Amino acid sequence: MPRRNRPDRGRARDARGGAQPELGAATGWARAESGADGDWLVRTVPGAQANKVYRCPGCDHEIRHGTPHVVVWPADETGSVADRRHWHRACWDARARRRPHRRW
């Protein structure tokens, strides 16, 4: 008997047994991530939508036009537009080993 593919395995289930979407997934703009440094909302920016130059707080290098990256802000109610930061995906994933800093 062939196995059944279950792409939603590991996701939380609601009371009816259906998969619960991640925070922000219903609108398609962000997902929730938790780490030792707190809870964050993370939005992936594809290269085609990266129209400005940003500075990554993880490595202090520029994120140039057309470079895919992530936008991150605190998940609590105190997070605002001013708290958003643009990170290289690799820098964001390595933030536990490499703290944000600014080289002078």
N, C-alpha and C positions, 0 to 999 in steps of 0.2 A: 504494500500500500504506500503510495507517495505521501510525503509530508506536506502539511499545509503551510504556506507562507503566511507569516503573521507580522506585517510591518509595524504594527502598533504594540508589539510585545515590550513590556517594561514601562509603559505609560500608565499614569494613574487612571482609574476607572471611576465614573460617576455612579450614582445610585441605580441607574438603569443598566449598567454594564458597559456603557459607551465610553470611549476614550475622552478624557478631559484635555482640552487644549492647554498649552503652556500660557503663562501670563503674557498678554499682548498678542498672542498668536491668532486670536479671533479677528483682529484687525490687520494682521500680517505685518506689523511694523517692528515688533521687538520680542525677545524671549528673556526669561529670567535665568540668572546664573547666581549661584551662591559659592562663596569661598571663605577663606579665613579672614579676608578683609571686608566681609559683609555681603549684602544682597545687591545685585546689580541688574539693570535692564540693558540688554545688548542688542544692537541692530546692526546687521551686516550691510555694508555699502558695496555694491558691485562696482567694478572698475568703470563701467559705462556711465555710472551716476556720480563718480568722484570728480567734481568740476573745480574744486578749490584746493589750495595747498594748505596742509595742516602740519603741526609738529607733534610727533608721537611722544607722550610723556614717559614711555618705557625706555626708549633708546635716544631720545632727543634729536632724531633725524626727521627730515621732512617726509610727509606722505604726499607724493606728487600727484598731479592730474592723472586720472586713469588707473590709479593703484587701488585695488580692492582692500578694504579695511573694515574696522568695526567702530561704532559709536557707542559709548558706554556712559551711563549716568546712574546715580544711586536709586534703588528701587523704593526707598521710603518716601513719605510724603514731603520731605524737605528738599528732595532733588528738583532742580529747575533747569531751564535751558542753559543757564550760566554754568551749571555743573557738568554739562556734557563734555566728553573728551574723545578725541579721535585717536585710535591706537592701530598699529599694525597688528594683524591677527596673531602672529608669532609672539609679539611683545605682550599682548594681552594674555595669551596662554601661559607665558613664562613669568607673569607678574609676581608669583609667589617666590621665585628665585631672584627676580630682578625688580627692585622697587622703583617707582617713578622718581625721576630726578631731573634736574636741569643743569647742564654743564655750562660753565661761564667762560 
